[in-house]
């Protein structure tokens, strides 16, 4: 189960490059239901996600590089490319996953926080530097962006 809140950022933290990061590329074989392939640095996955906004079922299966490249050719729409920074959320055991998107979504910055349960997600007070809460907007799902959605 994936329980997460998502926020649009107007600007990036000044010290962003001091945090660990991963280079991610992902494509979608299907957007309803979501079936995604992802390369995260040198790791490869096939992911299924159920419908939903804040709470969704999610299953990840490992892929080989060869399988990923084979499926990549079959992905529909735009391949999403981004850098994901991992920032500790001060005073908690939670991590902020801050995505900085490449073209065609250059300038899009999204921060996601995953929670152990719905109560924690509902009680979450975001840091002051977070922007608009887009948790309940499917416009900012990567599967929607893969369709070439203009923001």
MIMI-731106 format. One record per atom (N, C-alpha, C, O, CB): residue in three letters; x, y, z. Coordinates in steps of 0.2 Angstrom, whole numbers, plus 2048, in hexadecimal, padded with zeros to 3 digits. Each point is the difference from the previous one (the first is absolute). Glycine has a CB too. Layout:
BEGIN
ALAXYZ
...
END
This chain:
BEGIN
UNK8047FA800
UNK7FC806800
UNK804806800
UNK805801804
UNK7F27F9802
UNK80880B7F6
UNK8038067FF
UNK7FC806803
UNK7FA8017FE
UNK80D7FB7F8
UNK7FB80780F
UNK7FC806803
UNK805806800
UNK805800804
UNK7F47F8804
UNK80580D7F4
UNK8048057FF
UNK7FD8077FF
UNK7FA8007FD
UNK80E7F87FE
UNK7FB80D807
UNK7FE8077FE
UNK8048037FB
UNK8067FF800
UNK7F580280C
UNK8038037F0
UNK8048037FA
UNK7FF808800
UNK7FA802801
UNK8057F37F9
UNK80680E805
UNK800808800
UNK8048027FB
UNK8057FE7FE
UNK7FA80280E
UNK7FE8067F1
UNK8048047FA
UNK804805804
UNK7FE803805
UNK7F87FB7F3
UNK810802805
UNK805805803
UNK8018067FB
UNK8017FF7FA
UNK8057F880D
UNK7FB80F7FC
UNK8018067FC
UNK8078017FF
UNK8038027FB
UNK7F3803809
UNK80E7F8801
UNK8088017FF
UNK8037FA804
UNK7FD7FD804
UNK8028107FB
UNK8077F27FF
UNK8047FB803
UNK804802806
UNK802806801
UNK7FF7F47F4
UNK800802810
UNK804802806
UNK8078017FD
UNK8037FD7FC
UNK7F67FC80C
UNK80A80C7FC
UNK8078027FE
UNK8057FB800
UNK8057FF7FC
UNK7F880C808
UNK8037F0801
UNK8057FB801
UNK7FE7F97FD
UNK8037FB802
UNK80080C808
UNK7F97F97F1
UNK7FD7FA7FD
UNK8067FB7FE
UNK7FF7FA801
UNK7F780D7FB
UNK80F7FC801
UNK8057FB7FD
UNK8047FD806
UNK8047FB7FF
UNK7FD80C7F7
UNK7FE7FB810
UNK8047FC806
UNK7FC7FA802
UNK8037FC804
UNK80180F800
UNK7F67F37F9
UNK7FD7FA802
UNK8017FB7FB
UNK8018017FA
UNK7F680680C
UNK8087F37FC
UNK8007FA7FB
UNK7FB8017FB
UNK7FA802801
UNK80B7F6808
UNK7FD8057F1
UNK7FB8017FA
UNK8007FA7FC
UNK8057FC800
UNK7FB810800
UNK7FB7F37FC
UNK8007FA7FB
UNK7FD8037F9
UNK7FC805800
UNK8027F2809
UNK8058077F2
UNK7FE8027F9
UNK7FA7FA7FE
UNK8027FA800
UNK80A80C7FD
UNK7EE7FD802
UNK7FB7FB7FE
UNK7FD8017F9
UNK7FF8067FE
UNK7FE7FA80E
UNK8027FB7F1
UNK7FC8007F9
UNK7FB7FB801
UNK8017FB802
UNK8098097F7
UNK7F07FE805
UNK7FA7FC800
UNK7FB8017FA
UNK7FF8057FD
UNK8027FA810
UNK7FC7FB7F1
UNK7FB8007FB
UNK7FA7FC802
UNK8017FC805
UNK8088057F2
UNK7F2800805
UNK7FA7FD802
UNK7FD7FB7FB
UNK7FF8027FA
UNK7FE80880D
UNK8027F07FA
UNK7FD7FB7FC
UNK7F9801800
UNK7FC7FE7FB
UNK80D7FA807
UNK7F480A803
UNK7F9801801
UNK7FF806806
UNK804800804
UNK7F97F37F8
UNK7FE811803
UNK7FE805805
UNK7FA7FE804
UNK7FF803805
UNK8078067F4
UNK7F67F2804
UNK7FA7FE804
UNK7FF7F97FF
UNK7FD7FE7FB
UNK7FE80D803
UNK8077F1806
UNK804801807
UNK8078027FE
UNK8037FF7FA
UNK7F67F980C
UNK80B80B7FF
UNK8068037FF
UNK8057FA800
UNK8017FC805
UNK7FD80F800
UNK8067F47F5
UNK8057FB7FF
UNK8068047FE
UNK8008027FA
UNK7F87F4804
UNK80D80A806
UNK8068057FF
UNK8067FC800
UNK8017FB803
UNK7F980E802
UNK80B7F97F7
UNK8077FD800
UNK804806802
UNK7FF8067FF
UNK7FF7F17F8
UNK80780780D
UNK804806803
UNK8087FD800
UNK8017FB802
UNK7F580A805
UNK80E8007F7
UNK8077FF802
UNK802805805
UNK7FF8067FF
UNK8047F67F5
UNK800802812
UNK802805805
UNK8077FE801
UNK8027FB803
UNK7F3805803
UNK8108057F7
UNK8077FE800
UNK8017FA7FC
UNK7FE7FF7FA
UNK804807811
UNK8007F57F8
UNK8027F97FD
UNK7FB7FB802
UNK8017FA7FF
UNK80B809800
UNK7EE7FF804
UNK7FB7FB802
UNK7FA8017FB
UNK7FE8057FE
UNK8067FB80E
UNK7F87FA7F3
UNK7FB8007FB
UNK7FA7FD803
UNK8007FB803
UNK8088057F3
UNK7F2803809
UNK7FA7FD803
UNK7FA8007FB
UNK7FF8057FC
UNK8057FF80F
UNK7F77F87F6
UNK7F98007FD
UNK7FC801806
UNK8007FD805
UNK8037FC7F1
UNK7F880C80A
UNK7FC802805
UNK7F98007FE
UNK7FE8037FB
UNK80B80480A
UNK7F37F67FF
UNK7F88017FF
UNK7FE804806
UNK801800806
UNK7FE7F57F5
UNK7FC810803
UNK7FD805805
UNK7F97FF7FF
UNK7FD8017FA
UNK80D807807
UNK7F27F8804
UNK7F9800800
UNK7FD8077FF
UNK804805801
UNK7FB7F0806
UNK7FB80C7F8
UNK7FD806800
UNK800803807
UNK8017FD805
UNK7F78007F1
UNK80880A80A
UNK800803807
UNK8048077FF
UNK8048017FB
UNK7FA7F480B
UNK80280F800
UNK804806800
UNK805800805
UNK8067FF7FF
UNK7F08077FC
UNK8077FA80C
UNK805800805
UNK8027F9802
UNK8057FE802
UNK7F680C802
UNK8007F17FB
UNK8017F9802
UNK7FF7FC7FA
UNK7FB8007FD
UNK80180280F
UNK80A7FA7F2
UNK7FF7FB7FB
UNK8047FA801
UNK805800804
UNK7FA80A7F4
UNK7FF7F1805
UNK8047F9800
UNK8058017FC
UNK8008037FA
UNK7F67F6809
UNK8108057FE
UNK8068007FC
UNK8047FA801
UNK8027FD805
UNK7FE80F7FC
UNK8027F17F9
UNK8047FA800
UNK8068017FB
UNK7FF8027FB
UNK7F77F7808
UNK810806800
UNK8068007FC
UNK8037FA7FF
UNK8017FC804
UNK80180F800
UNK8007F47F5
UNK8047F97FE
UNK8068027FD
UNK8018057FC
UNK7F47F5803
UNK811803803
UNK8068027FD
UNK8007FE7F9
UNK7FE7FB7FE
UNK80880380D
UNK7FE8067F1
UNK8017FE7F9
UNK8088007FE
UNK804803804
UNK7F18027F9
UNK80D7F77FE
UNK8078017FE
UNK8008067FB
UNK7FB8037FE
UNK8077F0803
UNK80480F7FE
UNK8018067FC
UNK7FE7FE7F9
UNK7FC8047FD
UNK80E800809
UNK7F77F67F8
UNK7FD7FE7F9
UNK7F9800800
UNK7FD8027FB
UNK80D7F7803
UNK7F2805807
UNK7F9800800
UNK7FD807800
UNK7FC8027FC
UNK8047F380A
UNK80480F7FE
UNK7FE807800
UNK8008037F9
UNK7FC8047FE
UNK8087FD80E
UNK8027FE7F1
UNK8018047F9
UNK7FB7FD7FB
UNK7FE8047FC
UNK80E7FD807
UNK7F27F87FE
UNK7FB7FD7FB
UNK7F9804801
UNK7FD8017FB
UNK80A7F4805
UNK7F780B806
UNK7FA803802
UNK8008087FF
UNK7FB8037FE
UNK8037F480A
UNK80780C7F8
UNK8018077FF
UNK7FE8027F9
UNK7FC8057FF
UNK80D7FC809
UNK7F87FB7F3
UNK7FE8017FA
UNK7F88007FF
UNK7FD8027FB
UNK80E7F9801
UNK7F2801809
UNK7F98007FF
UNK7FC805804
UNK7FA800800
UNK8087F47FF
UNK801810805
UNK7FD805804
UNK7FC8057FC
UNK8038027FB
UNK8067FD80E
UNK7F28037F9
UNK7FC8057FD
UNK801807802
UNK803801806
UNK7F47F77F9
UNK80980D7FD
UNK801807802
UNK807802801
UNK8047FD7FE
UNK7F0802807
UNK80C806800
UNK806803802
UNK8047FC805
UNK7FD7FE805
UNK7FE80D7F9
UNK80C7F3801
UNK8047FD805
UNK801806805
UNK8038057FE
UNK8027F27FA
UNK7FA80880F
UNK801805805
UNK8077FF802
UNK8027FA802
UNK7F2806802
UNK8108057FD
UNK807800802
UNK800806806
UNK7FE8057FF
UNK8077F77F5
UNK7FE802811
UNK801804806
UNK8057FE804
UNK8037FB800
UNK7F1807800
UNK80E803805
UNK8057FE805
UNK7FC801807
UNK7FC804801
UNK80E8007F8
UNK7F77F680B
UNK7FC800806
UNK805801806
UNK8057FC800
UNK7F27FC7FB
UNK80880D809
UNK804801805
UNK7FD7FE807
UNK7FA800800
UNK80B80A7FA
UNK7FE7F380A
UNK7FE7FD806
UNK802804806
UNK806800802
UNK7FA7F57F9
UNK7FB80F808
UNK801805806
UNK7FD7FD806
UNK7FA7FE800
UNK80780C7F8
UNK8027F680D
UNK7FD7FE807
UNK7FB805802
UNK8018067FF
UNK8097F3804
UNK7F08057FF
UNK7FB805803
UNK802801807
UNK7FF7FC804
UNK7F88007F4
UNK80B80A80A
UNK802802806
UNK7FB7FE806
UNK7FA8017FF
UNK80D8087FC
UNK7FC7F480A
UNK7FC7FE806
UNK7FC7FA7FF
UNK7FB7FE804
UNK80480D7FE
UNK8027F17F8
UNK7FC7FA7FF
UNK8047FA7FD
UNK8068027FF
UNK7F08057FF
UNK8087F3801
UNK8037FB7FD
UNK7FE8007F8
UNK8027FB7FD
UNK7FE7FE80E
UNK7FD80C7F3
UNK7FE8007F9
UNK8058047FB
UNK804803802
UNK7F07FD802
UNK80B7FE7F6
UNK8048037FB
UNK7FC8047FA
UNK7FB7FD7FE
UNK80E7F9804
UNK7FA80F7FC
UNK7FD8047FB
UNK8037FE7FA
UNK8068007FF
UNK7F880A808
UNK7FE7F37F4
UNK8037FF7F9
UNK7FE8057FC
UNK7FB8027FE
UNK8047F2803
UNK8078107FD
UNK7FF8067FC
UNK8027FF7F9
UNK8067FF7FF
UNK7FC80880B
UNK7F97F97F1
UNK8017FF7F9
UNK8018067FC
UNK7FC805800
UNK7FE7F1801
UNK80C80B7FC
UNK8018057FB
UNK8007FD7F9
UNK8047FC7FE
UNK80480B80B
UNK7F37FC7F3
UNK7FF7FD7FA
UNK8048037FA
UNK802805801
UNK7F27F9803
UNK80E7FD7F8
UNK8038027F9
UNK7FB8027FB
UNK7FA7FF801
UNK8107FA802
UNK7F88097F7
UNK7FC8027FB
UNK7FB7FA7FE
UNK8037FA800
UNK80680E7FB
UNK7F17F8803
UNK7FD8077FF
UNK7FC803806
UNK7FD8057FF
UNK8017F67F6
UNK804803811
UNK7FD802806
UNK805804804
UNK800801806
UNK7F87F67FA
UNK80D80C7FD
UNK805804803
UNK7FD805804
UNK7FC8047FD
UNK80D7F97FA
UNK7F980480F
UNK7FD806805
UNK7FB7FD804
UNK7FD804804
UNK8068047F3
UNK7FB7F1808
UNK7FB7FD805
UNK8047FD805
UNK8047FC7FF
UNK7F48027F8
UNK806804810
UNK8037FD806
UNK7FA7FE804
UNK7FC803802
UNK80E8057FD
UNK7F77F1803
UNK7FB7FD804
UNK8037FD806
UNK8057FD7FF
UNK7F38017F7
UNK805803810
UNK8027FD806
UNK7FB7FB802
UNK7FA801801
UNK80D809802
UNK7FB7EF7FF
UNK7FC7FB802
UNK8027FE807
UNK8067FF801
UNK7F77FD7F3
UNK7FE802810
UNK8027FD807
UNK7FC7FA800
UNK7FA801800
UNK80980A806
UNK8007EF7FC
UNK7FC7FA801
UNK7FF7FF807
UNK805802804
UNK8007F97F2
UNK7F580280C
UNK7FF7FF807
UNK7FE7F9802
UNK7FE7FC7FB
UNK7FD810805
UNK8067F2806
UNK7FE7F9802
UNK7F97FF800
UNK7FE7FA800
UNK80C806807
UNK7F28057FA
UNK7F87FF800
UNK7FD8067FE
UNK803806800
UNK7FF7F280A
UNK7F78077F5
UNK7FC8067FE
UNK800806805
UNK7FF8067FF
UNK7FA7F27FA
UNK80680680E
UNK800805805
UNK806804800
UNK7FF806801
UNK7FA7F2806
UNK80D8057F8
UNK806805800
UNK8008047FA
UNK801806800
UNK8057F1806
UNK7F78077F4
UNK8008047FA
UNK7FB805801
UNK8018067FE
UNK8027F07FB
UNK7F780980A
UNK7FB805801
UNK802805805
UNK7FE806800
UNK7F97F27FD
UNK80D806808
UNK802805805
UNK8078047FE
UNK802805804
UNK7F97F3805
UNK8088077F1
UNK8068037FE
UNK7FF8077FF
UNK7FC8037FD
UNK8077F27FE
UNK80280F808
UNK8018077FF
UNK8068017FC
UNK8057FF803
UNK7F5804808
UNK8057FF7EF
UNK8068017FC
UNK805805802
UNK7FE805803
UNK7FB7F77F4
UNK80E804807
UNK804805802
UNK7FE8077FC
UNK7FC7FF7FB
UNK80D7F8806
UNK7F980E802
UNK7FD8077FD
UNK8038017F9
UNK7FD8037FC
UNK80380180F
UNK8057F97F2
UNK8038007FA
UNK7FC7FC7FB
UNK8018017FA
UNK80A80280B
UNK7F17F97FD
UNK7FC7FC7FB
UNK7FA8057FD
UNK7FE804803
UNK8047F1804
UNK7FD8097F3
UNK7FA8057FD
UNK7FA7FC800
UNK7FE7FD805
UNK80A8087F3
UNK7F47FC803
UNK7F97FD7FF
UNK8007F9801
UNK8047FC7FD
UNK7F980D7FC
UNK7FE7F580B
UNK7FF7F8801
UNK7FC7FE7FA
UNK7FA8027FF
UNK8057FF80E
UNK8047FA7EF
UNK7FD7FE7FA
UNK7FF7F8801
UNK7FF7FC7FB
UNK80680D7FE
UNK7FA7F580D
UNK7FF7F9802
UNK7FA7FD7FC
UNK8007FB7FE
UNK80580780D
UNK7F68027F5
UNK7F97FE7FE
UNK7FF8027F8
UNK7FA8017FE
UNK80180080E
UNK80A8017F1
UNK8008027F9
UNK8047FA7FC
UNK806800801
UNK7F980D802
UNK7FD7F07F8
UNK8047FB7FC
UNK8048037FB
UNK8047FD7FC
UNK7F37FB806
UNK80880F7FD
UNK8048047FB
UNK8087FF801
UNK8048007FB
UNK7F2808804
UNK80C7F7807
UNK8077FF802
UNK8027F9801
UNK8067FF802
UNK7F980C803
UNK7FD7F07F9
UNK8037FA800
UNK8047FF7FA
UNK7FF8037FB
UNK7F77F880B
UNK8108017FB
UNK8047FF7FA
UNK7FD7FD7FA
UNK8018017FB
UNK8087FE80D
UNK7F27FD7FA
UNK7FC7FC7FA
UNK7FC8057FC
UNK8007FF7FA
UNK7FF7F780D
UNK7FF80F7FC
UNK7FC8067FD
UNK8058047FC
UNK7FF8017FA
UNK7F87FF80E
UNK80F8017FB
UNK8058047FC
UNK8037FC7FA
UNK8028037FB
UNK801803810
UNK7FD7F47F5
UNK8027FC7FB
UNK7FC8007FA
UNK8027FF7FA
UNK8037F980E
UNK7F580B7F9
UNK7FB8017FA
UNK8018077FC
UNK7FD8027FC
UNK7FB7F780A
UNK80E80A7FD
UNK8018077FD
UNK7FC806802
UNK8008057FD
UNK8047F47F9
UNK7F9806810
UNK7FC805803
UNK804807801
UNK806800803
UNK7F47F7803
UNK80380E7F8
UNK803807801
UNK7FE802807
UNK7FA800801
UNK8068027F2
UNK805801811
UNK7FE802806
UNK800808800
UNK7FF803805
UNK8067F3800
END
